[in-house]
Amino acid sequence: MRSRDNAPHRPAGQPARSVVQRREDNPKIELQNGVRWERLAAHDATKVDPLIVTYAPGASSSADGKMMRHESFEYGVVLEGQFTLRVDFDTYTLEPGDSFCFDGSRPHLLSNHGDVPARGVWFVLERRDLSYEVVHDHDSERNQVARQ
């Protein structure tokens, strides 16, 4: 037997574990830096954060616009708009359909220098440490790292 949304009926006493998360149920976080995270369906036992991210014009992944690093691997694909991705000393312009992957422990910064919001789907894997480091971008401070 199936329920109204075509999911199989569960016998009484069996815990429900949905495989579908409706868009209106996506947890959302609005950050002060103009970035919005929208968490997609995920299982508590996995080591992945699947996100729809939206960067307002002028927004960047850190509130002060400085590069940061953290323990994870990041994968993403651009859906709309344009992102600028800096990893180490390299800068990339990403447009719809472009994708990326990098070790989040490398200094990096994502930003939207365009006039329209930029959106993408990100997968952040194996986040072992929730602390972040901000990497100063000044020539005299290039090798210094400040713990946030």
DSSP file (Angstrom, degrees, kcal/mol; ACC not computed):
  #  RESIDUE AA STRUCTURE BP1 BP2  ACC     N-H-->O    O-->H-N    N-H-->O    O-->H-N    TCO  KAPPA ALPHA  PHI   PSI    X-CA   Y-CA   Z-CA
    1    1 A M              0   0    0      0, 0.0     8,-3.4     0, 0.0     2,-0.3   0.000 360.0 360.0 360.0 145.0    0.0    0.0    0.0
    2    2 A R  B     -A    8   0A   0      6,-0.3     2,-0.0     1,-0.0     5,-0.0  -0.887 360.0-125.8-119.7 149.1    1.2    3.5   -0.8
    3    3 A S    >   -     0   0    0      4,-3.3     3,-2.1    -2,-0.3     6,-0.1  -0.211  46.1 -84.8 -80.4 179.9    0.6    6.8    0.9
    4    4 A R  T 3  S+     0   0    0      1,-0.3    -1,-0.1     2,-0.1    -2,-0.0   0.738 130.7  52.1 -62.8 -23.2   -0.8    9.9   -0.9
    5    5 A D  T 3  S-     0   0    0      2,-0.1    -1,-0.3     3,-0.0    -2,-0.0   0.191 122.5-104.9 -98.5  19.2    2.8   10.9   -2.0
    6    6 A N  S <  S+     0   0    0     -3,-2.1    -2,-0.1     1,-0.3     3,-0.0   0.606  75.5 140.0  74.1  15.7    3.4    7.4   -3.4
    7    7 A A        -     0   0    0      1,-0.1    -4,-3.3     3,-0.0    -1,-0.3  -0.652  62.4 -96.3 -85.4 147.3    5.7    6.3   -0.5
    8    8 A P  B     -A    2   0A   0      0, 0.0    -6,-0.3     0, 0.0     2,-0.2  -0.312  41.1-109.0 -61.5 144.7    5.2    2.8    0.7
    9    9 A H        -     0   0    0     -8,-3.4    -7,-0.0    -6,-0.1     0, 0.0  -0.549  31.7-140.6 -73.0 137.6    3.0    2.4    3.8
   10   10 A R        -     0   0    0     -2,-0.2     3,-0.1     4,-0.1     6,-0.1  -0.831  17.6-113.7-102.8 138.1    4.9    1.5    7.0
   11   11 A P    >   -     0   0    0      0, 0.0     3,-1.9     0, 0.0    -1,-0.0  -0.317  48.6 -82.4 -63.6 152.7    3.5   -1.0    9.5
   12   12 A A  T 3  S+     0   0    0      1,-0.3     0, 0.0     3,-0.0     0, 0.0  -0.262 116.3  23.8 -56.1 139.2    2.6    0.4   12.9
   13   13 A G  T 3  S+     0   0    0      1,-0.3    -1,-0.3    -3,-0.1     0, 0.0   0.253  90.7 118.5  88.4 -12.8    5.6    0.8   15.2
   14   14 A Q  S <  S-     0   0    0     -3,-1.9    -1,-0.3     1,-0.1    -4,-0.1  -0.767  70.0-116.4 -88.7 128.2    8.1    1.0   12.4
   15   15 A P        -     0   0    0      0, 0.0     2,-0.4     0, 0.0    -1,-0.1  -0.323  25.4-122.0 -65.3 142.1   10.0    4.3   12.5
   16   16 A A        +     0   0    0     -6,-0.1     2,-0.4    -2,-0.0     0, 0.0  -0.676  28.7 179.8 -83.6 135.3    9.5    6.5    9.5
   17   17 A R        -     0   0    0     -2,-0.4     2,-0.1     0, 0.0    -1,-0.0  -0.869  18.7-149.1-136.3 100.0   12.7    7.5    7.6
   18   18 A S        -     0   0    0     -2,-0.4     3,-0.0     1,-0.1    -2,-0.0  -0.423  16.7-165.8 -74.9 142.3   11.9    9.7    4.6
   19   19 A V  S    S+     0   0    0     -2,-0.1     2,-0.4    22,-0.0    -1,-0.1   0.425  75.2  68.3 -99.3  -3.4   14.0    9.6    1.5
   20   20 A V        -     0   0    0      2,-0.0     2,-0.5    21,-0.0    -2,-0.1  -0.950  59.0-168.4-121.1 136.2   12.4   12.8    0.3
   21   21 A Q        -     0   0    0     -2,-0.4    20,-0.2    20,-0.1     2,-0.1  -0.984  24.1-133.2-120.6 118.7   12.7   16.3    1.7
   22   22 A R    >   -     0   0    0     -2,-0.5     3,-2.3     1,-0.1     4,-0.4  -0.420  19.9-117.5 -72.1 145.6   10.3   18.8    0.3
   23   23 A R  G >  S+     0   0    0      1,-0.3     3,-1.3     2,-0.2    -1,-0.1   0.832 114.8  56.9 -53.7 -38.0   11.7   22.2   -0.8
   24   24 A E  G 3  S+     0   0    0      1,-0.3    -1,-0.3     3,-0.0    -2,-0.0   0.663 104.8  54.4 -70.8 -13.3    9.6   24.1    1.8
   25   25 A D  G <  S+     0   0    0     -3,-2.3    -1,-0.3     2,-0.1    -2,-0.2   0.430  76.5 121.3 -97.6  -1.1   11.2   21.9    4.5
   26   26 A N    <   -     0   0    0     -3,-1.3     2,-0.1    -4,-0.4    14,-0.1  -0.466  68.6-121.9 -63.7 123.6   14.8   22.7    3.6
   27   27 A P        -     0   0    0      0, 0.0    12,-2.5     0, 0.0     2,-0.4  -0.468  33.8-158.3 -64.4 138.9   16.6   24.2    6.6
   28   28 A K  E     -B   38   0B   0     10,-0.2     2,-0.4    -2,-0.1    10,-0.2  -0.944  15.8-167.6-126.3 143.0   17.9   27.7    5.6
   29   29 A I  E     -B   37   0B   0      8,-2.6     8,-2.6    -2,-0.4     2,-0.6  -0.993   7.3-158.7-129.2 124.5   20.6   29.9    7.1
   30   30 A E  E     -B   36   0B   0     -2,-0.4     6,-0.2     6,-0.2     2,-0.2  -0.913  16.9-155.0-100.2 116.0   21.0   33.5    6.1
   31   31 A L    >   -     0   0    0      4,-3.1     3,-1.4    -2,-0.6     4,-0.3  -0.591  23.5-119.6 -91.5 154.8   24.6   34.7    6.8
   32   32 A Q  T 3  S+     0   0    0      1,-0.3    -1,-0.1    -2,-0.2    -2,-0.0   0.661 107.8  67.9 -66.7 -15.8   25.5   38.3    7.5
   33   33 A N  T 3  S-     0   0    0      2,-0.1    27,-0.8    28,-0.1    -1,-0.3   0.257 122.9 -95.6 -91.0  13.2   27.9   38.3    4.5
   34   34 A G  S <  S+     0   0    0     -3,-1.4    22,-2.6     1,-0.3     2,-0.4   0.647  85.9 127.0  85.7  15.3   25.0   38.0    1.9
   35   35 A V  E     - C   0  55B   0     -4,-0.3    -4,-3.1    20,-0.2     2,-0.4  -0.876  41.0-162.2-109.3 139.1   25.3   34.2    1.6
   36   36 A R  E     -BC  30  54B   0     18,-2.5    18,-2.1    -2,-0.4     2,-0.4  -0.983   1.4-161.4-121.6 129.3   22.3   31.8    2.0
   37   37 A W  E     -BC  29  53B   0     -8,-2.6    -8,-2.6    -2,-0.4     2,-0.5  -0.912   4.4-172.1-106.9 136.0   22.7   28.1    2.7
   38   38 A E  E     -BC  28  52B   0     14,-1.8    14,-2.5    -2,-0.4     2,-0.3  -0.954  19.9-138.9-128.3 110.3   19.8   25.8    2.0
   39   39 A R  E     - C   0  51B   0    -12,-2.5    12,-0.2    -2,-0.5     3,-0.1  -0.523  15.1-151.4 -77.6 130.1   20.4   22.2    3.3
   40   40 A L        -     0   0    0     10,-2.7   -18,-0.1    -2,-0.3    -1,-0.1  -0.320  44.4 -57.0 -87.3 176.1   19.2   19.5    1.0
   41   41 A A        +     0   0    0    -20,-0.2     2,-0.3    -2,-0.1    -1,-0.2  -0.284  68.7 163.3 -57.0 134.8   18.1   16.0    2.1
   42   42 A A        -     0   0    0     -3,-0.1     2,-0.4     7,-0.1     7,-0.1  -0.988  36.7-121.7-152.3 153.9   20.8   14.2    4.1
   43   43 A H    >   -     0   0    0     -2,-0.3     3,-1.7     1,-0.1     5,-0.3  -0.819  23.0-129.2 -98.7 139.6   21.2   11.3    6.4
   44   44 A D  T 3  S+     0   0    0     -2,-0.4    -1,-0.1     1,-0.3     0, 0.0   0.774 106.1  57.7 -58.9 -27.8   22.5   12.0    9.9
   45   45 A A  T 3  S+     0   0    0      2,-0.1    -1,-0.3    -3,-0.0     2,-0.1   0.581  89.7  92.4 -82.7  -9.2   25.1    9.2    9.5
   46   46 A T  S <  S-     0   0    0     -3,-1.7    -4,-0.0     2,-0.1    79,-0.0  -0.412  71.1-138.3 -84.7 162.8   26.7   10.6    6.4
   47   47 A K  S    S+     0   0    0     -2,-0.1    79,-3.4    79,-0.0     2,-0.4  -0.271  71.6  97.5-110.8  43.1   29.7   12.9    6.3
   48   48 A V  E     - D   0 125B   0     -5,-0.3    77,-0.2    77,-0.2    -2,-0.1  -0.994  55.4-156.8-135.1 139.5   28.3   15.2    3.7
   49   49 A D  E     - D   0 124B   0     75,-2.4    75,-2.0    -2,-0.4     2,-0.5  -0.926  16.0-162.1-111.1 103.0   26.5   18.5    3.8
   50   50 A P  E     + D   0 123B   0      0, 0.0   -10,-2.7     0, 0.0     2,-0.3  -0.762  21.2 174.9 -86.6 127.8   24.6   18.9    0.5
   51   51 A L  E     -CD  39 122B   0     71,-3.0    71,-2.8    -2,-0.5     2,-0.6  -0.965  38.4-144.9-135.9 145.1   23.6   22.6    0.0
   52   52 A I  E     -CD  38 121B   0    -14,-2.5   -14,-1.8    -2,-0.3     2,-0.4  -0.968  35.0-162.4 -97.3 124.6   22.0   25.0   -2.4
   53   53 A V  E     -CD  37 120B   0     67,-2.7    67,-2.1    -2,-0.6     2,-0.4  -0.888  13.4-169.3-113.0 141.8   24.0   28.2   -2.0
   54   54 A T  E     -CD  36 119B   0    -18,-2.1   -18,-2.5    -2,-0.4     2,-0.6  -0.994   3.1-165.3-129.5 125.1   23.0   31.7   -3.0
   55   55 A Y  E     -CD  35 118B   0     63,-3.0    63,-2.4    -2,-0.4   -20,-0.2  -0.948  16.0-139.7-110.9 119.5   25.4   34.6   -3.0
   56   56 A A    >   -     0   0    0    -22,-2.6     3,-2.5    -2,-0.6    56,-0.2  -0.303  47.2 -72.6 -65.9 159.2   23.9   38.1   -3.3
   57   57 A P  T 3  S+     0   0    0      0, 0.0    56,-0.2     0, 0.0    -1,-0.2  -0.356 126.0  16.7 -54.3 131.0   25.8   40.5   -5.5
   58   58 A G  T 3  S+     0   0    0     54,-2.6    55,-0.1     1,-0.3     2,-0.1   0.349  97.2 133.8  86.9  -5.5   29.0   41.5   -3.6
   59   59 A A    <   -     0   0    0     -3,-2.5    53,-2.6   -25,-0.2     2,-0.3  -0.391  32.0-173.3 -78.8 154.6   28.8   38.6   -1.2
   60   60 A S  B     -E  111   0B   0    -27,-0.8    51,-0.3    51,-0.2   -25,-0.1  -0.946  38.9-105.3-142.1 165.9   31.7   36.4   -0.3
   61   61 A S  S    S+     0   0    0     49,-2.7     2,-0.4    -2,-0.3    50,-0.1   0.619 106.6  50.4 -71.1 -12.7   32.2   33.2    1.7
   62   62 A S  S >  S-     0   0    0     48,-0.3     3,-1.7   -29,-0.1    -2,-0.1  -0.983  83.1-129.8-125.3 143.5   33.8   35.1    4.6
   63   63 A A  T 3  S+     0   0    0     -2,-0.4    -1,-0.1     1,-0.3    -2,-0.0   0.810 110.0  41.6 -59.8 -32.0   32.3   38.1    6.2
   64   64 A D  T 3  S-     0   0    0      2,-0.1    -1,-0.3    -3,-0.0     3,-0.1   0.373 112.3-115.1 -99.2   5.9   35.5   40.1    6.0
   65   65 A G  S <  S+     0   0    0     -3,-1.7     2,-0.3     1,-0.3    -2,-0.1   0.627  70.8 134.4  75.5  13.1   36.4   39.0    2.4
   66   66 A K        -     0   0    0      1,-0.1    -1,-0.3    -6,-0.1    70,-0.1  -0.662  62.3 -99.6 -96.2 152.7   39.5   37.1    3.5
   67   67 A M  E     -F  135   0B   0     68,-0.9    68,-4.8    -2,-0.3     2,-0.3  -0.306  44.7-173.7 -65.0 152.3   40.5   33.7    2.5
   68   68 A M  E     -FG 134 108B   0     40,-2.6    40,-2.5    66,-0.3     2,-0.3  -0.874  12.7-155.9-139.9 172.2   39.8   30.8    4.9
   69   69 A R  E     +F  133   0B   0     64,-2.0    64,-2.4    -2,-0.3     2,-0.3  -0.989  13.4 167.2-150.8 154.4   40.4   27.1    5.3
   70   70 A H  E     -     0   0B   0     34,-2.4     2,-1.2    -2,-0.3    36,-0.1  -0.967  47.8 -81.5-160.0 165.2   38.8   24.3    7.2
   71   71 A E  E    S+F  129   0B   0     58,-0.6    57,-1.0    60,-0.4    58,-0.5  -0.627  86.5  82.5 -81.3  97.9   38.9   20.5    7.3
   72   72 A S  E    S-     0   0B   0     -2,-1.2    32,-2.3    55,-0.2    33,-0.5  -0.969  70.4-113.3-171.6 175.5   36.7   19.3    4.4
   73   73 A F  E     -FH 125 103B   0     52,-1.6    52,-3.2    -2,-0.3     2,-0.4  -0.995  32.5-152.8-122.1 135.0   36.6   18.6    0.7
   74   74 A E  E     +FH 124 102B   0     28,-2.7    28,-1.9    -2,-0.4     2,-0.4  -0.921  16.2 175.9-116.8 134.2   34.3   20.8   -1.3
   75   75 A Y  E     +FH 123 101B   0     48,-2.1    48,-3.0    -2,-0.4     2,-0.3  -0.975  13.8 159.4-129.3 144.2   32.6   20.0   -4.6
   76   76 A G  E     -FH 122 100B   0     24,-2.0    24,-2.1    -2,-0.4     2,-0.4  -0.997  28.6-151.5-161.6 162.4   30.1   22.3   -6.4
   77   77 A V  E     -FH 121  99B   0     44,-1.9    44,-2.2    -2,-0.3     2,-0.4  -0.997  26.8-124.8-137.5 137.7   28.4   23.2   -9.7
   78   78 A V  E     +F  120   0B   0     20,-2.6    19,-2.8    17,-0.4    42,-0.3  -0.676  26.7 174.9 -84.5 130.9   27.2   26.6  -10.6
   79   79 A L  E     +     0   0B   0     40,-2.9     2,-0.3    -2,-0.4    41,-0.2   0.811  65.8   3.6 -99.4 -43.6   23.5   26.9  -11.6
   80   80 A E  E    S+F  119   0B   0     39,-1.8    39,-2.0    15,-0.1    -1,-0.4  -0.976 107.3   6.2-144.8 152.8   23.1   30.7  -12.1
   81   81 A G  S    S-     0   0    0     -2,-0.3     2,-0.4    37,-0.2    37,-0.2  -0.320  87.0 -66.6  75.9-156.2   25.2   33.8  -12.1
   82   82 A Q        -     0   0    0     34,-0.3    32,-0.5    13,-0.2     2,-0.3  -0.997  37.9-162.6-143.0 132.1   28.9   33.9  -11.8
   83   83 A F  E     -I   94   0B   0     11,-2.2    11,-3.2    -2,-0.4     2,-0.5  -0.846  11.7-145.8-110.4 149.7   31.3   33.0   -9.0
   84   84 A T  E     -IJ  93 111B   0     27,-3.0    27,-2.1    -2,-0.3     2,-0.5  -0.984  19.5-166.5-110.2 123.9   34.9   33.9   -8.4
   85   85 A L  E     -IJ  92 110B   0      7,-2.8     7,-2.9    -2,-0.5     2,-0.5  -0.951   5.9-169.9-114.6 124.3   36.8   31.1   -6.7
   86   86 A R  E     +IJ  91 109B   0     23,-2.8    23,-2.0    -2,-0.5     2,-0.4  -0.967   7.9 174.7-111.7 126.9   40.3   31.7   -5.3
   87   87 A V  E >   -IJ  90 108B   0      3,-2.2     3,-2.3    -2,-0.5     2,-0.2  -0.986  65.9 -42.4-131.4 121.3   42.3   28.7   -4.1
   88   88 A D  T 3  S-     0   0    0     19,-2.9   -21,-0.0    -2,-0.4    18,-0.0  -0.449 125.3 -24.5  56.4-121.3   45.8   29.4   -3.0
   89   89 A F  T 3  S+     0   0    0     -2,-0.2     2,-0.3    -3,-0.1    -1,-0.3   0.328 119.0  95.8-102.1   6.4   47.2   31.9   -5.5
   90   90 A D  E <   -I   87   0B   0     -3,-2.3    -3,-2.2     2,-0.0     2,-0.4  -0.774  54.9-158.9-104.1 144.2   44.9   31.0   -8.4
   91   91 A T  E     -I   86   0B   0     -2,-0.3     2,-0.4    -5,-0.2    -5,-0.2  -0.976   8.8-172.3-123.2 134.2   41.6   32.7   -9.3
   92   92 A Y  E     -I   85   0B   0     -7,-2.9    -7,-2.8    -2,-0.4     2,-0.6  -0.967  18.0-144.2-126.6 139.7   38.9   31.1  -11.4
   93   93 A T  E     -I   84   0B   0     -2,-0.4     2,-0.5    -9,-0.2    -9,-0.2  -0.927  23.2-161.0-101.2 122.7   35.7   32.6  -12.9
   94   94 A L  E     -I   83   0B   0    -11,-3.2   -11,-2.2    -2,-0.6     3,-0.1  -0.899  10.2-178.5-112.0 131.5   32.9   30.0  -12.7
   95   95 A E    >   -     0   0    0     -2,-0.5     3,-2.8   -13,-0.2   -17,-0.4  -0.727  47.8 -54.1-119.9 169.6   29.7   30.2  -14.9
   96   96 A P  T 3  S+     0   0    0      0, 0.0   -17,-0.2     0, 0.0    -1,-0.1  -0.145 127.6  21.1 -49.4 130.9   26.6   28.0  -15.1
   97   97 A G  T 3  S+     0   0    0    -19,-2.8     2,-0.1     1,-0.4   -18,-0.1   0.103  94.9 120.2  95.3 -20.5   27.6   24.4  -15.7
   98   98 A D    <   -     0   0    0     -3,-2.8   -20,-2.6   -20,-0.1    -1,-0.4  -0.483  44.0-167.0 -74.1 148.0   31.2   24.9  -14.4
   99   99 A S  E     -H   77   0B   0    -22,-0.2     2,-0.3    -2,-0.1   -22,-0.2  -0.871   7.3-167.0-132.5 167.0   32.1   22.7  -11.4
  100  100 A F  E     -H   76   0B   0    -24,-2.1   -24,-2.0    -2,-0.3     2,-0.3  -0.964   9.0-173.0-147.2 161.3   34.9   22.6   -8.9
  101  101 A C  E     +H   75   0B   0     -2,-0.3     2,-0.3   -26,-0.2   -26,-0.2  -0.924  19.3 150.6-154.6 139.6   36.5   20.4   -6.3
  102  102 A F  E     -H   74   0B   0    -28,-1.9   -28,-2.7    -2,-0.3     2,-0.6  -0.985  50.5 -92.8-161.5 161.1   39.3   21.2   -3.8
  103  103 A D  E >   -H   73   0B   0     -2,-0.3     3,-2.2   -30,-0.2   -30,-0.3  -0.717  32.7-144.5 -78.8 118.7   40.6   20.3   -0.4
  104  104 A G  T 3  S+     0   0    0    -32,-2.3   -34,-2.4    -2,-0.6   -31,-0.2   0.587  93.0  74.4 -65.7 -10.3   39.1   22.9    2.0
  105  105 A S  T 3  S+     0   0    0    -33,-0.5    -1,-0.3   -36,-0.3   -34,-0.1   0.614  80.4  87.8 -77.7  -9.9   42.3   23.0    4.1
  106  106 A R  S <  S-     0   0    0     -3,-2.2   -36,-0.2   -36,-0.1   -38,-0.1  -0.676 101.1 -94.9 -81.3 142.2   43.8   25.0    1.3
  107  107 A P        +     0   0    0      0, 0.0   -19,-2.9     0, 0.0     2,-0.3  -0.355  62.5 162.5 -57.8 131.1   43.2   28.8    1.6
  108  108 A H  E     -GJ  68  87B   0    -40,-2.5   -40,-2.6   -21,-0.2     2,-0.3  -0.980  27.1-169.8-152.0 161.2   40.1   29.7   -0.5
  109  109 A L  E     - J   0  86B   0    -23,-2.0   -23,-2.8    -2,-0.3     2,-0.4  -0.945   6.8-160.6-154.7 130.4   37.4   32.3   -1.0
  110  110 A L  E     + J   0  85B   0     -2,-0.3   -49,-2.7   -25,-0.2     2,-0.3  -0.926  23.4 164.7-109.5 138.7   34.2   32.2   -3.1
  111  111 A S  E     -EJ  60  84B   0    -27,-2.1   -27,-3.0    -2,-0.4     2,-0.6  -0.978  36.1-132.5-150.2 163.1   32.6   35.5   -4.1
  112  112 A N        +     0   0    0    -53,-2.6   -54,-2.6    -2,-0.3   -53,-0.2  -0.941  23.8 169.4-119.2 105.8   30.0   37.0   -6.4
  113  113 A H        +     0   0    0     -2,-0.6    -1,-0.1   -31,-0.2   -30,-0.1   0.363  51.4  99.2 -94.1   3.6   31.3   40.1   -8.2
  114  114 A G  S    S-     0   0    0    -32,-0.5   -56,-0.2     2,-0.2     4,-0.1  -0.104  82.0-115.3 -84.3-176.4   28.3   40.2  -10.5
  115  115 A D  S    S+     0   0    0    -58,-0.1    -1,-0.1     2,-0.1    -3,-0.0   0.452  94.7  55.5 -97.7  -4.7   25.1   42.3  -10.5
  116  116 A V  S    S-     0   0    0    -60,-0.1   -34,-0.3   -34,-0.1    -2,-0.2  -0.894  97.6 -86.1-126.6 156.1   22.8   39.3  -10.0
  117  117 A P        -     0   0    0      0, 0.0     2,-0.4     0, 0.0   -61,-0.2  -0.276  39.0-141.7 -58.8 147.0   22.6   36.6   -7.4
  118  118 A A  E     -D   55   0B   0    -63,-2.4   -63,-3.0   -37,-0.2     2,-0.3  -0.940  19.5-170.9-112.3 135.2   24.8   33.5   -8.0
  119  119 A R  E     +DF  54  80B   0    -39,-2.0   -40,-2.9    -2,-0.4   -39,-1.8  -0.937  12.1 153.6-128.9 149.1   23.5   30.0   -7.1
  120  120 A G  E     -DF  53  78B   0    -67,-2.1   -67,-2.7    -2,-0.3     2,-0.5  -0.970  40.6-110.0-159.1 172.7   25.0   26.6   -7.0
  121  121 A V  E     -DF  52  77B   0    -44,-2.2   -44,-1.9    -2,-0.3     2,-0.3  -0.972  36.8-171.8-113.6 124.7   24.8   23.2   -5.5
  122  122 A W  E     -DF  51  76B   0    -71,-2.8   -71,-3.0    -2,-0.5     2,-0.4  -0.868  16.1-161.1-117.3 148.1   27.7   22.4   -3.1
  123  123 A F  E     -DF  50  75B   0    -48,-3.0   -48,-2.1    -2,-0.3     2,-0.6  -0.976   7.8-166.4-126.5 116.4   28.7   19.2   -1.3
  124  124 A V  E     -DF  49  74B   0    -75,-2.0   -75,-2.4    -2,-0.4     2,-0.3  -0.918  16.6-160.6-106.1 116.3   31.0   19.6    1.7
  125  125 A L  E     -DF  48  73B   0    -52,-3.2   -52,-1.6    -2,-0.6   -77,-0.2  -0.749  53.6  -2.5-107.6 144.5   32.5   16.3    2.7
  126  126 A E  E     -     0   0B   0    -79,-3.4     2,-1.0    -2,-0.3    -1,-0.2   0.842  64.2-173.0  54.2  46.3   34.1   14.9    5.8
  127  127 A R  E     +     0   0B   0     -3,-0.3    -1,-0.2   -80,-0.3   -55,-0.2  -0.597  13.1 166.8 -70.1 105.6   34.0   18.1    7.9
  128  128 A R  E     +     0   0B   0     -2,-1.0     2,-0.4   -57,-1.0    -1,-0.2   0.727  62.8  36.3 -94.9 -25.0   36.0   16.9   10.9
  129  129 A D  E     - F   0  71B   0    -58,-0.5   -58,-0.6    -3,-0.1    -1,-0.3  -0.989  60.6-159.9-134.8 121.9   36.6   20.3   12.6
  130  130 A L  E     +     0   0B   0     -2,-0.4     2,-0.2    -3,-0.1    -1,-0.1   0.457  63.5 103.5 -84.9   1.3   34.0   23.0   12.6
  131  131 A S  E     -     0   0B   0    -60,-0.0   -60,-0.4    16,-0.0     2,-0.3  -0.590  58.9-153.2 -81.2 148.3   36.6   25.7   13.4
  132  132 A Y  E     -     0   0B   0     -2,-0.2    16,-1.3   -62,-0.1     2,-0.4  -0.885   4.9-146.2-120.5 149.8   37.7   27.9   10.5
  133  133 A E  E     -KF 147  69B   0    -64,-2.4   -64,-2.0    -2,-0.3     2,-0.5  -0.958   9.0-145.9-116.0 137.2   40.8   29.8    9.9
  134  134 A V  E     -KF 146  68B   0     12,-1.9    12,-1.9    -2,-0.4     2,-0.6  -0.888  12.9-148.2-100.7 128.7   40.9   33.1    8.1
  135  135 A V  E     -KF 145  67B   0    -68,-4.8   -68,-0.9    -2,-0.5    10,-0.2  -0.864  16.6-126.4-101.1 121.6   44.0   33.6    5.9
  136  136 A H        -     0   0    0      8,-0.9     8,-0.1    -2,-0.6   -70,-0.0  -0.390  12.7-155.5 -65.8 142.3   45.2   37.2    5.6
  137  137 A D        +     0   0    0     -2,-0.1     2,-0.3     6,-0.1     5,-0.1   0.137  53.8 115.3-108.0  18.5   45.6   38.4    2.0
  138  138 A H  S >  S-     0   0    0      1,-0.1     3,-1.3     3,-0.1     4,-0.4  -0.705  70.7-126.9 -90.1 141.5   48.1   41.1    2.6
  139  139 A D  G >  S+     0   0    0     -2,-0.3     3,-1.0     1,-0.3     4,-0.2   0.885 111.3  48.8 -54.6 -41.9   51.6   40.6    1.0
  140  140 A S  G 3  S+     0   0    0      1,-0.2    -1,-0.3     2,-0.1     3,-0.2   0.695 120.3  37.8 -72.6 -17.1   53.4   41.2    4.3
  141  141 A E  G X  S+     0   0    0     -3,-1.3     3,-2.0     1,-0.1    -5,-0.3   0.176  77.5 121.5-116.0  16.3   51.0   38.8    6.0
  142  142 A R  T <  S+     0   0    0     -3,-1.0    -1,-0.1    -4,-0.4    -2,-0.1   0.792  80.5  40.7 -55.4 -33.6   50.7   36.2    3.3
  143  143 A N  T 3  S+     0   0    0     -4,-0.2     2,-0.3    -3,-0.2    -1,-0.3   0.417  95.2  98.1 -98.0   2.2   52.0   33.3    5.5
  144  144 A Q    <   -     0   0    0     -3,-2.0    -8,-0.9    -8,-0.1     2,-0.4  -0.693  54.0-162.7 -92.1 143.5   50.2   34.3    8.7
  145  145 A V  E     -K  135   0B   0     -2,-0.3     2,-0.5   -10,-0.2   -10,-0.2  -0.991   3.9-154.7-125.8 129.8   47.0   32.6    9.7
  146  146 A A  E     -K  134   0B   0    -12,-1.9   -12,-1.9    -2,-0.4     2,-0.4  -0.900  17.0-130.9-105.9 129.4   44.7   34.0   12.3
  147  147 A R  E      K  133   0B   0     -2,-0.5   -14,-0.2   -14,-0.2   -12,-0.0  -0.655 360.0 360.0 -77.2 127.3   42.4   31.7   14.2
  148  148 A Q              0   0    0    -16,-1.3    -1,-0.1    -2,-0.4   -15,-0.1   0.434 360.0 360.0 -86.5 360.0   38.8   33.0   14.1
